């Protein structure tokens, strides 16, 4: 859909804006009221959409760590340097990678992270130099990895580990309080706040006021608390007179857990599973339901109210967009994949996606490419096929990998659920998207090759574990 109701920023908003990213975990495309949810309520985020912009074609990555990597580096995870020159399903992002908060910090912004890191190979790779306060954040309160066990481990405030483990029921409340405190403390200077929620990743938890509130069960209760948390942040911005000076992005890191995503969990997982809405697939897949996420951007001084766009945008784009609006400079010594979304976000007439193509990588495997409404999906083995071992570089064992037996083309405008393969009727489109994919394989790589544009900061073999697999 096109944009409507465009407004120019007010004079009060000409100062450098504040930026807030609210990053939900495993919230599906259908899990906001404004994206079709009917069995729980999200009035605060729905209101943000009414007062701002809804992005219907906004992309993350298939799983948690790669999505955070993409957001913070502005690059496809396959391009990003990791320790040991490796690629990991839980990325081990090299300290020489430049993260978004560092650029903004150097430009004079107060910066804070609240929540889950998950770009350090989790606890096994968490060393002092990878602490967020050494990567550009002035302040960090949160955890290193996920809550699969029903609790979180290693709760930090800055560089002090204040708890070895903690329950999950009050995590959203704790994160919210920390976020509100940072906003109050930073109101007199530009700031960047990144709230990386643990919820709605299994195992779920919610505070007492939200238990049993929704018709969706525990999952719906959790989303309602995330909605209320976001509303508290918006309310504080209004109270402090910062609403005209702040841009808030609400989005998710990937699609939802499906009822079969992790077979080791019991049937109770049903209550923990989100919804992909009209999309095919779920977390861990490169079908639209695994990688397209519900996204709303709000900022009364910048973002035109009541608008919607179906142009392709990604979480990689937030880095160059924020840096441009802050008047800072992009790193000049490396290639980034994100693009400045300012024309789209700020309602320039006729604004289009800055992306000729979007590439659907699952770890190092290029599964598909999208350009405009067209998505080309390449053949691949299923998980039960022995060749599957050659189609991965990590160990996301919960993934349900559907085999694709033939080259498949979908028109996502006409077929959002990816049901009707129209490759035979559109050979010219297949040819064009195949050429785009070949370009990506050359620069970014694929499961059987290392791209020319992949970053490495260490001597020695590149992707050594991958090379071992290929030799087997």
C-alpha positions in Angstrom: 0.0 0.0 0.0 1.1 3.5 -0.5 1.8 6.2 2.1 -0.8 8.8 3.0 -1.2 11.7 5.4 2.4 12.7 5.1 3.5 15.5 7.4 6.8 17.4 7.7 8.7 17.3 11.0 7.8 20.0 13.4 10.4 22.7 14.3 10.8 21.1 17.7 11.9 17.9 16.1 14.8 19.4 14.3 17.2 18.4 17.1 18.8 15.0 16.7 16.1 12.5 17.5 16.2 9.9 20.3 15.9 6.3 19.1 14.2 3.4 20.9 14.0 -0.2 19.5 11.7 -2.5 21.3 12.7 -6.0 20.1 10.3 -8.8 21.1 11.5 -12.4 21.0 9.7 -14.9 18.8 6.6 -12.8 18.3 4.8 -14.0 15.2 3.5 -11.9 12.3 -0.1 -12.4 13.4 0.6 -11.5 17.0 -0.5 -7.9 17.2 -4.0 -6.6 16.9 -3.1 -4.4 14.0 -1.7 -7.5 12.2 -4.8 -9.6 12.8 -4.7 -11.0 16.3 -8.2 -11.4 17.8 -7.7 -13.6 20.9 -5.7 -11.1 22.9 -5.4 -7.3 22.9 -2.5 -4.9 22.0 -4.1 -1.5 22.3 -1.0 0.4 22.9 1.0 -0.8 19.9 -2.1 -0.7 17.8 -2.4 3.0 18.8 1.3 3.5 17.8 0.4 2.1 14.4 -2.5 4.5 14.1 -0.3 7.4 15.1 2.6 6.2 13.0 3.5 3.6 10.3 2.8 -0.1 9.9 5.4 -2.1 7.9 3.8 -5.2 6.4 6.9 -6.5 4.6 9.6 -6.1 7.3 12.3 -8.8 7.5 14.5 -10.1 10.3 16.4 -13.4 10.3 15.1 -17.0 10.9 16.4 -17.3 14.5 17.4 -15.1 17.5 21.2 -14.6 17.4 21.5 -14.0 13.7 18.6 -11.5 13.9 20.4 -9.5 16.6 23.6 -9.7 14.7 21.9 -8.2 11.6 20.2 -5.4 13.6 23.4 -4.3 15.4 25.9 -4.6 12.5 23.6 -3.6 9.6 24.8 -6.7 7.7 23.6 -10.1 6.7 24.9 -12.4 9.4 26.8 -14.5 6.8 28.9 -11.4 6.1 29.8 -10.7 9.8 33.1 -11.7 11.2 33.1 -14.2 14.1 35.8 -15.6 16.4 37.8 -18.4 14.9 36.7 -17.3 11.4 33.6 -19.5 11.9 29.9 -19.3 11.3 27.7 -20.3 14.2 23.9 -20.6 14.7 24.5 -18.7 17.9 26.8 -16.0 16.4 30.1 -15.2 18.1 30.4 -11.7 16.7 34.0 -10.5 16.6 35.0 -7.6 18.8 36.3 -5.8 15.7 32.8 -5.6 14.2 31.3 -2.1 14.7 27.9 -2.0 16.3 25.2 0.6 16.0 25.5 1.8 19.6 29.2 2.5 19.2 28.6 4.9 16.3 25.9 6.7 18.1 27.9 6.8 21.3 30.8 8.4 19.4 28.3 10.9 18.0 27.4 12.1 21.6 24.4 9.9 22.3 23.6 8.3 25.7 23.2 4.6 24.9 21.7 1.7 26.9 20.8 -1.9 26.3 18.1 -3.7 28.4 17.7 -7.4 27.9 19.1 -10.3 26.0 22.5 -10.1 24.2 22.7 -13.4 22.2 25.5 -12.4 19.8 28.3 -13.9 21.9 27.8 -17.7 21.4 25.8 -17.4 24.6 27.5 -18.1 27.9 30.2 -20.3 26.5 31.7 -17.4 24.5 30.9 -14.5 26.8 34.2 -12.8 27.7 34.8 -9.3 29.1 35.5 -7.6 25.8 32.1 -8.6 24.5 30.1 -7.1 27.3 27.7 -4.5 25.8 29.3 -1.7 27.8 32.5 -2.3 25.9 30.7 -2.4 22.5 29.1 1.1 22.6 26.5 0.9 25.3 26.9 3.2 28.3 24.6 1.0 30.4 23.4 -2.6 30.3 21.0 -4.5 32.4 20.1 -8.0 31.1 21.2 -11.5 30.3 23.5 -13.2 27.9 21.4 -15.9 26.3 17.9 -17.4 26.2 15.5 -18.8 28.8 14.9 -22.3 27.4 15.3 -23.9 30.8 12.6 -21.8 32.4 14.9 -19.3 33.9 17.7 -17.0 32.7 21.3 -17.3 33.8 24.0 -14.6 34.4 22.0 -11.5 35.0 24.3 -8.5 34.6 24.3 -4.8 35.5 27.1 -3.3 33.4 30.1 -5.6 34.0 28.8 -6.9 37.4 27.1 -10.3 37.4 24.4 -9.6 40.0 22.5 -12.9 39.7 23.6 -16.4 38.6 20.0 -17.2 37.6 16.6 -15.6 37.8 13.0 -16.6 37.1 11.2 -15.4 34.0 7.8 -14.2 35.4 9.0 -10.7 36.3 11.5 -10.2 33.5 9.3 -7.9 31.4 8.6 -5.8 34.4 12.3 -5.6 35.4 13.2 -4.6 31.8 10.5 -2.0 31.7 11.6 -0.4 34.9 15.2 -0.2 33.8 14.1 1.3 30.5 12.0 4.0 32.2 14.9 4.9 34.5 17.3 5.3 31.6 14.9 7.6 29.7 14.4 9.8 32.8 18.2 10.0 33.3 18.9 10.8 29.7 16.1 13.2 28.9 18.5 16.2 28.5 20.6 14.7 25.7 20.0 12.5 22.6 19.8 8.9 23.5 19.5 5.4 22.0 17.7 2.7 23.9 17.6 -0.9 22.8 15.2 -3.1 24.7 15.8 -6.8 23.8 13.0 -8.6 25.5 13.3 -12.2 26.6 9.6 -12.7 26.0 7.9 -14.3 24.1 10.6 -16.9 23.9 9.8 -20.2 25.6 9.6 -20.9 28.5 7.1 -18.1 29.1 6.6 -16.0 32.2 4.3 -13.1 33.1 3.5 -11.0 36.2 0.4 -11.6 38.2 -1.7 -8.6 36.8 -1.5 -10.2 33.4 -2.1 -13.9 34.2 -5.2 -15.2 32.6 -6.1 -12.0 30.9 -6.2 -13.2 27.3 -8.1 -15.9 25.4 -4.8 -17.2 23.9 -3.6 -18.5 27.3 -0.1 -17.8 28.6 1.2 -16.7 25.3 -1.5 -14.0 24.9 -0.9 -12.9 28.5 2.8 -12.4 27.7 2.1 -10.3 24.6 -0.4 -8.2 26.5 2.3 -7.4 29.0 4.8 -6.5 26.3 2.1 -4.2 24.9 1.5 -2.6 28.2 5.3 -2.2 28.7 5.6 -0.4 25.4 2.7 1.8 26.4 4.5 2.8 29.6 7.5 3.9 27.6 5.4 6.0 25.2 3.5 7.5 28.1 6.8 8.6 29.7 8.0 10.1 26.5 4.8 12.2 26.4 5.1 13.1 30.1 8.7 14.4 29.6 7.9 16.2 26.4 10.1 13.9 24.4 7.5 12.4 22.1 8.2 15.0 19.3 11.9 14.2 19.6 11.8 10.4 19.6 11.4 7.5 17.1 10.2 4.2 18.5 10.4 1.0 16.6 8.5 -2.1 17.7 9.5 -5.3 16.0 10.4 -9.0 16.6 13.5 -11.0 16.0 11.9 -13.8 14.0 8.8 -15.7 13.5 7.0 -17.7 16.3 7.7 -21.0 17.9 5.5 -23.6 16.2 3.9 -26.4 18.1 6.6 -28.7 16.8 9.6 -26.4 16.8 11.2 -28.1 19.8 10.2 -31.8 20.1 11.8 -32.1 23.5 9.1 -29.9 25.0 5.8 -31.4 26.1 2.4 -30.8 24.6 2.2 -27.7 26.8 4.2 -26.0 24.1 0.9 -25.2 22.5 0.3 -22.5 25.0 3.7 -21.1 24.3 3.4 -20.9 20.5 2.7 -17.7 18.6 1.0 -17.3 15.2 2.4 -16.6 11.8 -1.0 -15.3 10.7 -1.5 -15.7 7.0 2.2 -16.6 6.4 3.7 -20.1 5.8 6.2 -21.4 8.3 7.6 -20.4 11.7 10.8 -19.7 13.5 13.9 -21.5 12.0 12.5 -21.5 8.5 12.9 -19.1 5.6 9.3 -19.3 4.6 7.7 -15.9 5.2 6.4 -16.9 8.7 9.9 -17.5 9.9 11.5 -14.3 8.8 8.8 -11.6 8.1 7.9 -9.9 11.4 5.2 -7.5 12.7 6.7 -4.0 12.8 5.4 -0.6 13.8 7.3 2.8 13.8 6.1 5.7 15.9 7.4 9.3 16.3 4.9 12.1 16.1 7.6 14.6 15.2 8.9 12.5 12.3 6.7 9.6 11.3 3.4 10.5 9.4 0.3 9.2 11.3 -2.0 6.5 9.9 0.4 5.3 7.3 1.4 1.9 6.0 3.9 0.5 3.6 4.4 -2.8 1.9 7.9 -1.9 0.6 10.6 -4.3 1.6 12.5 -3.2 4.7 14.8 -5.0 7.2 16.1 -4.7 10.7 19.6 -4.2 9.0 18.3 -0.9 7.8 17.8 0.6 11.3 21.6 1.1 11.7 22.1 3.3 8.6 18.8 5.1 9.1 19.5 6.0 12.7 23.1 7.0 11.9 22.0 9.3 9.0 19.3 10.9 11.2 21.9 11.4 14.0 24.2 13.2 11.6 26.9 10.6 12.1 29.0 8.7 9.6 28.7 5.1 8.5 31.9 3.0 9.0 33.9 3.7 5.9 36.1 0.6 6.0 33.4 -2.1 5.4 30.4 -3.0 3.4 27.0 -2.9 5.0 23.8 -4.4 3.7 21.3 -2.2 5.5 20.0 0.9 3.7 18.7 4.3 4.9 14.9 4.0 5.2 14.4 7.7 5.9 12.3 8.3 2.7 9.9 5.5 3.7 9.8 6.3 7.4 9.4 10.0 7.1 6.7 9.8 4.4 8.4 11.2 1.3 6.0 10.9 -1.7 6.6 8.0 -3.9 9.3 6.5 -1.6 10.3 3.0 -2.5 12.3 0.2 -0.9 16.1 0.8 -1.1 16.6 -2.9 -1.7 16.7 -4.4 -5.2 16.6 -7.8 -3.5 16.4 -9.4 -0.1 18.2 -12.7 0.5 16.8 -15.4 2.7 19.8 -17.0 4.4 19.4 -19.9 6.9 22.8 -19.9 8.6 25.1 -20.1 5.5 22.5 -21.6 3.1 20.8 -19.3 0.6 17.3 -20.6 0.5 15.5 -17.9 -1.5 15.6 -14.4 -2.9 12.9 -11.7 -3.1 12.7 -8.8 -5.5 9.5 -6.7 -5.5 6.6 -9.1 -5.1 8.5 -12.1 -6.4 10.2 -14.7 -4.2 12.2 -17.5 -5.7 12.8 -20.5 -3.5 15.7 -22.9 -4.4 15.5 -26.7 -4.2 16.9 -28.1 -1.0 16.9 -31.4 0.9 14.7 -32.1 3.9 16.0 -32.5 7.4 15.7 -36.3 7.2 17.9 -36.4 4.1 21.6 -37.2 4.7 22.5 -34.3 2.5 20.9 -32.0 5.0 24.2 -32.1 6.9 25.8 -30.2 4.0 23.1 -27.5 4.1 23.8 -26.2 7.6 26.7 -24.7 9.6 25.2 -24.7 13.1 23.0 -26.8 15.3 19.5 -25.4 15.5 18.2 -28.9 15.9 14.6 -27.8 16.6 14.2 -26.6 13.0 11.7 -28.3 10.9 13.3 -28.1 7.5 10.8 -28.9 4.7 12.3 -30.2 1.5 11.9 -28.2 -1.6 11.9 -30.5 -4.6 11.7 -28.0 -7.4 12.5 -24.4 -8.1 9.5 -22.4 -6.8 8.4 -18.9 -7.6 5.7 -17.1 -5.5 4.0 -13.8 -6.1 3.8 -12.6 -2.5 1.3 -9.8 -3.3 -1.2 -12.3 -4.7 -0.1 -15.4 -2.7 1.1 -14.3 0.8 0.9 -17.9 2.0 3.4 -19.2 -0.6 1.0 -21.9 -1.9 1.1 -21.5 -5.7 4.3 -22.1 -7.6 4.2 -20.0 -10.7 7.7 -20.5 -11.9 6.7 -22.2 -15.1 4.5 -19.3 -16.1 7.2 -16.7 -15.4 10.5 -17.8 -16.8 11.8 -14.2 -17.2 11.2 -13.5 -13.5 13.0 -16.8 -12.6 15.9 -15.8 -14.7 16.2 -12.3 -13.2 15.9 -13.6 -9.6 18.4 -16.4 -10.3 20.9 -13.8 -11.5 20.4 -11.8 -8.3 21.0 -14.9 -6.2 24.1 -15.7 -8.2 25.3 -12.2 -7.3 24.7 -12.9 -3.6 26.5 -16.2 -3.8 29.5 -14.4 -5.2 29.6 -11.7 -2.6 28.0 -13.3 0.5 28.5 -17.0 -0.2 26.4 -20.1 0.2 26.7 -23.4 2.0 29.4 -24.6 -0.4 31.4 -21.3 -0.9 32.7 -18.3 0.9 31.7 -15.0 -0.6 34.2 -12.4 -1.6 32.7 -9.8 0.8 32.6 -11.9 4.0 34.6 -10.3 6.8 37.4 -12.1 8.6 39.6 -10.5 11.3 41.8 -13.5 12.2 44.5 -15.5 10.5 44.0 -19.1 9.7 41.4 -21.2 7.9 38.0 -19.7 7.0 34.9 -21.5 8.1 37.0 -24.4 9.2 34.1 -26.5 10.5 32.3 -26.1 7.2 35.3 -27.2 5.3 35.5 -30.3 7.5 31.9 -31.2 6.7 32.4 -30.7 3.0 35.3 -33.1 3.0 33.3 -35.9 4.7 
